[in-house]
Structures are given as structure tokens and as C-alpha cells.
């Protein structure tokens, strides 16, 4: 039994280290492209909500909004760990929080003056003291994020941003797999997220924002957000 426990601990540490380095790679990339800022001269009416802009700027703000949501969620989890959380699970959530913050700050720097403001979130429906509630919400957020990036990829015009989105979605998919395995071992790639062709499912920006709206209090103006 002791040997099995040590093996599980080592596997957990290896997984945690992998997640940590995966997130660090994105953060380094963020610094490298922080100067790639674009501006949108459109002057929307503030009463219509936070304006995402148009074209690639709108897509970047769309991703930025989702990363803000995830970063806020995992920050709350880290600040108020659920009852009975293990040291290992706490470490996993701390690493994921750091990744999401890195993603959030990358988009903020890349968009520059055209970035939307910090969003006000509403997590009142989540019981942060319950492992079941936290893991279920984390699963929903991660699966949503992966499907969002997959769906938005076809709408990005600038190849640089497409490559970076691909790097970020791969990290999000690692998060999703980990969370699913914490809920039920071996469920990381079931048919609710992977189709018959072995491909991750995707959602359009409209579908994603409708789902995410439950947790976002800030009014959003996405009238010029590309769609299909």
C-alpha cells in the first residue's frame, strides 16, 4: 500500500510540474508579443456595454473576457479552498489559477488600448465550500473554453494570433482533462467533448457567450464580433 501511495504521489507531482511548465510557456510568449497592439477607432455608446470591437480585436476581446472569467473563478477557489481539499488538489488549482492569470494578462497586453475593461462576475450560484460544486463548475468552464477557442479559430484573420490561440487552447485542454479525471478517473476524453472523428467539439461565439452570461454581470456589446 505504501508503494502504491508513493507511486500516486509521484504521478501527481509529475502532472503538476507539467501543468506548471505548460502555463509558463504561454506567459513567456505573452511577453514576446505584448507590443503587437492594434487599435479600433470606432467610438461606441458606453450605454450599449463594453464594446469588443470588430475583426481580430473583437475575437481577442472575446477570449480576454473568457480568460477574465476563468481567472476570477480559480482565484476565488485558491482564496477559499473547499472543505477537505487535499494538498495535491490545492496545488493543481493554484497552478491552473496562475495559468489563467497569465492568459488574461497576455490578452490585455496584446489588445492594448482596445481592450475591454475588467468584467464584474457573479459566482453566487457556486458553492465554493463544496468539492462537487467547484469541480463541476471548473469542468464546465474548461470545456466551454476549449470549445470557444476551437470555434473562434476559423474567425481569426492574423496568423500570429491564430498560432497563439492554438497554444493557449492546448493548455486549456490539459486543464479540462485534469479536472475531468479529478471528478471521474478516465473521463478526460469522453463523447461529450470529443466527436466520432476524434476531434474536440466547438461552439460559436454566440453560443459561448450565452452560456457564460450566467456568470458575467457586465453588459457586453458584441454587435461587431465575427460569427458564423
PLY file of the C-alpha trace (Angstrom):
ply
format ascii 1.0
element vertex 228
property float x
property float y
property float z
element edge 227
property int vertex1
property int vertex2
end_header
0.00 0.00 0.00
2.83 2.38 0.84
4.45 1.68 -2.53
1.18 2.41 -4.35
0.72 5.65 -2.38
4.23 6.82 -3.27
3.61 5.99 -6.93
0.39 8.02 -6.97
2.13 10.94 -5.28
4.96 10.88 -7.82
2.50 10.77 -10.70
0.66 13.72 -9.17
3.86 15.72 -8.84
4.81 14.95 -12.44
1.41 16.11 -13.63
1.61 19.27 -11.55
5.08 20.09 -12.92
3.84 19.53 -16.47
0.93 21.91 -15.95
3.24 24.49 -14.41
5.69 24.48 -17.33
2.88 24.49 -19.88
1.48 27.66 -18.34
4.92 29.24 -18.07
5.43 28.79 -21.80
2.34 30.82 -22.57
3.44 33.57 -20.18
6.80 33.87 -21.95
5.03 34.03 -25.30
2.82 36.80 -23.94
5.83 38.95 -23.15
7.19 38.40 -26.65
4.07 39.69 -28.38
2.96 42.32 -25.90
3.91 45.00 -28.41
1.60 43.63 -31.11
-1.20 46.06 -30.33
-3.94 47.14 -32.67
-6.43 49.93 -32.23
-10.07 50.27 -33.15
-11.17 53.83 -33.80
-14.87 53.03 -33.51
-16.46 55.10 -30.75
-19.40 53.11 -29.38
-22.00 54.38 -26.95
-20.88 53.32 -23.42
-24.51 52.66 -22.52
-24.52 49.78 -25.00
-21.97 47.91 -22.88
-18.29 47.03 -23.12
-17.54 47.18 -26.84
-15.49 44.25 -28.15
-14.54 46.00 -31.38
-14.51 44.29 -34.76
-12.38 41.76 -36.64
-9.47 40.21 -34.77
-9.71 42.81 -31.99
-13.23 41.58 -31.22
-12.06 37.95 -31.18
-9.18 38.83 -28.86
-11.55 40.68 -26.52
-13.87 37.68 -26.63
-11.01 35.43 -25.49
-9.96 38.06 -22.95
-13.45 38.07 -21.44
-13.41 34.29 -21.04
-9.94 34.34 -19.50
-11.05 37.03 -17.06
-13.93 34.79 -16.02
-11.71 31.74 -15.51
-9.01 33.69 -13.69
-11.60 35.16 -11.32
-13.07 31.71 -10.63
-9.75 30.00 -9.86
-8.59 32.95 -7.78
-11.71 32.51 -5.65
-11.06 28.76 -5.37
-7.48 29.42 -4.22
-8.62 32.03 -1.70
-11.37 29.84 -0.26
-10.43 26.15 -0.69
-13.35 23.76 -0.39
-13.78 21.58 2.67
-11.41 18.62 2.79
-9.29 19.71 -0.18
-6.09 17.70 -0.44
-2.66 19.28 -0.71
-2.32 17.87 -4.20
-5.66 19.22 -5.43
-4.93 22.60 -3.88
-1.64 22.64 -5.80
-3.43 21.76 -9.05
-5.92 24.61 -8.63
-3.14 27.05 -7.73
-1.25 26.14 -10.90
-4.36 26.47 -13.05
-5.11 29.85 -11.46
-1.62 31.05 -12.39
-2.09 29.85 -15.98
-5.41 31.65 -16.35
-3.98 34.85 -14.93
-1.11 34.59 -17.42
-3.62 34.12 -20.26
-5.68 37.07 -19.05
-2.67 39.37 -18.85
-1.45 38.23 -22.27
-4.68 39.32 -23.93
-4.78 42.57 -22.01
-1.27 43.43 -23.21
-1.85 42.25 -26.79
-5.07 44.25 -27.24
-3.70 47.37 -25.57
-5.95 50.42 -25.65
-8.75 48.50 -27.37
-9.12 46.01 -24.52
-12.42 45.82 -22.71
-12.43 46.76 -19.03
-12.29 44.30 -16.16
-15.54 42.37 -16.02
-17.79 42.14 -12.98
-18.59 38.50 -12.31
-21.37 36.73 -10.43
-20.46 33.43 -8.80
-23.43 33.35 -6.43
-24.63 30.06 -7.94
-21.37 28.30 -6.98
-20.78 26.73 -3.58
-17.05 27.27 -3.13
-17.11 25.21 0.05
-18.18 22.10 -1.86
-15.72 19.97 -3.85
-18.55 18.73 -6.06
-19.72 22.26 -6.91
-16.21 23.59 -7.56
-15.18 20.66 -9.76
-18.45 20.75 -11.70
-18.00 24.47 -12.37
-14.33 24.04 -13.28
-15.31 21.27 -15.72
-17.96 23.49 -17.28
-15.57 26.44 -17.62
-12.72 24.39 -19.08
-14.90 22.51 -21.55
-16.52 25.80 -22.55
-13.14 27.46 -23.02
-11.79 24.69 -25.24
-14.92 24.70 -27.40
-14.76 28.52 -27.57
-11.19 28.59 -28.89
-11.96 25.79 -31.34
-14.95 27.70 -32.64
-13.19 31.08 -32.85
-10.12 29.76 -34.68
-11.81 29.96 -38.07
-12.67 33.63 -37.47
-9.14 34.87 -36.76
-7.52 36.64 -39.70
-3.99 37.31 -38.40
-1.86 34.17 -38.44
0.14 35.31 -35.39
-2.96 35.39 -33.25
-4.14 32.05 -34.60
-0.88 30.39 -33.58
-1.07 31.89 -30.09
-4.69 30.86 -29.70
-3.65 27.33 -30.59
-1.01 27.35 -27.87
-3.45 28.64 -25.27
-6.25 26.21 -26.15
-3.83 23.30 -25.77
-3.18 24.40 -22.17
-6.92 24.82 -21.57
-7.45 21.28 -22.85
-4.88 19.98 -20.35
-6.81 21.75 -17.60
-10.06 20.20 -18.82
-8.54 16.71 -18.86
-7.17 17.11 -15.33
-10.45 18.40 -13.89
-12.40 15.58 -15.55
-10.05 12.99 -14.10
-10.41 14.51 -10.63
-14.17 14.02 -10.97
-14.00 10.55 -12.53
-10.73 8.89 -13.50
-10.52 8.12 -17.22
-13.28 10.53 -18.27
-10.88 13.08 -19.78
-11.97 12.48 -23.38
-15.48 11.08 -23.38
-18.05 11.58 -26.13
-19.48 14.73 -24.55
-16.41 16.67 -25.68
-14.81 14.53 -28.42
-16.80 13.65 -31.55
-16.84 10.50 -33.68
-13.85 11.76 -35.67
-11.71 12.12 -32.55
-11.96 15.91 -32.65
-12.78 18.29 -29.82
-16.18 19.87 -30.22
-16.53 23.60 -30.88
-19.03 26.36 -30.14
-19.70 29.65 -31.88
-19.04 32.91 -30.00
-22.77 33.46 -29.64
-23.30 30.05 -28.05
-20.36 30.51 -25.69
-21.37 33.98 -24.51
-24.93 32.82 -23.88
-23.63 30.09 -21.56
-21.07 32.38 -19.89
-23.62 35.17 -19.35
-24.84 33.41 -16.20
-21.56 34.43 -14.53
-20.97 37.84 -16.15
-22.73 40.91 -14.73
-21.09 43.46 -17.02
-23.14 44.40 -20.08
-21.31 43.42 -23.26
-21.55 45.00 -26.71
-20.65 42.30 -29.24
-22.52 43.67 -32.24
-19.39 43.61 -34.42
-17.97 40.32 -33.10
-17.36 37.98 -36.08
-19.65 34.99 -36.17
-20.75 32.11 -38.36
0 1
1 2
2 3
3 4
4 5
5 6
6 7
7 8
8 9
9 10
10 11
11 12
12 13
13 14
14 15
15 16
16 17
17 18
18 19
19 20
20 21
21 22
22 23
23 24
24 25
25 26
26 27
27 28
28 29
29 30
30 31
31 32
32 33
33 34
34 35
35 36
36 37
37 38
38 39
39 40
40 41
41 42
42 43
43 44
44 45
45 46
46 47
47 48
48 49
49 50
50 51
51 52
52 53
53 54
54 55
55 56
56 57
57 58
58 59
59 60
60 61
61 62
62 63
63 64
64 65
65 66
66 67
67 68
68 69
69 70
70 71
71 72
72 73
73 74
74 75
75 76
76 77
77 78
78 79
79 80
80 81
81 82
82 83
83 84
84 85
85 86
86 87
87 88
88 89
89 90
90 91
91 92
92 93
93 94
94 95
95 96
96 97
97 98
98 99
99 100
100 101
101 102
102 103
103 104
104 105
105 106
106 107
107 108
108 109
109 110
110 111
111 112
112 113
113 114
114 115
115 116
116 117
117 118
118 119
119 120
120 121
121 122
122 123
123 124
124 125
125 126
126 127
127 128
128 129
129 130
130 131
131 132
132 133
133 134
134 135
135 136
136 137
137 138
138 139
139 140
140 141
141 142
142 143
143 144
144 145
145 146
146 147
147 148
148 149
149 150
150 151
151 152
152 153
153 154
154 155
155 156
156 157
157 158
158 159
159 160
160 161
161 162
162 163
163 164
164 165
165 166
166 167
167 168
168 169
169 170
170 171
171 172
172 173
173 174
174 175
175 176
176 177
177 178
178 179
179 180
180 181
181 182
182 183
183 184
184 185
185 186
186 187
187 188
188 189
189 190
190 191
191 192
192 193
193 194
194 195
195 196
196 197
197 198
198 199
199 200
200 201
201 202
202 203
203 204
204 205
205 206
206 207
207 208
208 209
209 210
210 211
211 212
212 213
213 214
214 215
215 216
216 217
217 218
218 219
219 220
220 221
221 222
222 223
223 224
224 225
225 226
226 227
